[in-house]
Amino acid sequence: MKKVAIGLVLGMGLLSGNVLAAGDAAAGQAKAAICAACHGADGIAVIPGYPNLKGQNEQYIVTSINAYKNKERNGGLAAVMQAQASMLSEADIANLAAYYSSLK
């Protein structure tokens, strides 16, 4: 029974994705300079209609940037984000998400 419980805990941890993809908020802050042009230096958008990133859910940011990178998000100014996202590594994306989600 103990082995089953340990297996379930480990399995759930791996399925959550957060165990393997934890980002570095400090590295994300350094990478976020280019994002500030539209999303603000503090994560509050400076352009009406652009999303605020400050305090946003970390996994949502990862999913959104990956969708732009994979050209799964279209319309509006998606071409701008697709170009920006194409230059980001998986680590960059995780770090940016960790940074913006840490802002309160």
C-alpha positions, 0 to 999 in steps of 0.5 A: 500500500505504501508503494502505491501511495508513493507512486501516486504522489510521484506520478501526480508531481510529474503530471503537474508539469511544475516539477520539471519546468520551474522557471527562474524569476531573476533570469526572467526579469533580465529577459523581460526588457523587450516585453516592457515596450508593450507590456510595461516595465512593471507588467502593466501594459502601456498600450490599451488593449494589450494584456497585463502580465503582472501577477498572471498565472505562470502556466497560462503565460507558458501556454500563451507564449508557446501558442504564439511560437507555434503560430496557434494564436492568430488575429490582432497583433499576433504576428508581433508576438509570434515573431517575439516568441520565435526567439525564445527558448523553453527556458526563456519562456519558463523564466518569463512566466516565473517572473511575471507571475511573481509580480504582485 
